[in-house]
Each structure stands twice: as C-alpha cells, then as structure tokens.
C-alpha cells in the first residue's frame, strides 16, 4: 500500500467508504460478510468481499 492509503470496512450494508470503520488491526467476526476498500487521495479502489461462516454437517457425509 502506498503512503496515505487507508482501508475502511463494513460487516453489514452495501459498500464501504471513507465514513465506514477504519481498519487499524484485527477484526473479530463469527459469521457474516466483510467488505473493504482502500482509499488514497480521495480515490476509492475496488471493493473486496469475504464471507465467513460455520459449516454444519448434514446426514452421513
């Protein structure tokens, strides 16, 4: 990342922006979706998305 670039994230909603939570360290998530974006000099990069959850075993598989 370039100097002056900041990362913002959300755990709900549609798209993160400069008013979202600023990433400063570890984020704890049990289940759900995280979206983040890097912003440098007021230019927004592409939004990244990751989904987390618990896989439940069903049947005899």
Secondary structure, DSSP 4 states (H G I P E B T S, - for coil): --TT-EEEEESSSS---TTSEEP-S----SSEEEEEEEEETTEE-PPEEEEE--PPP-TT-
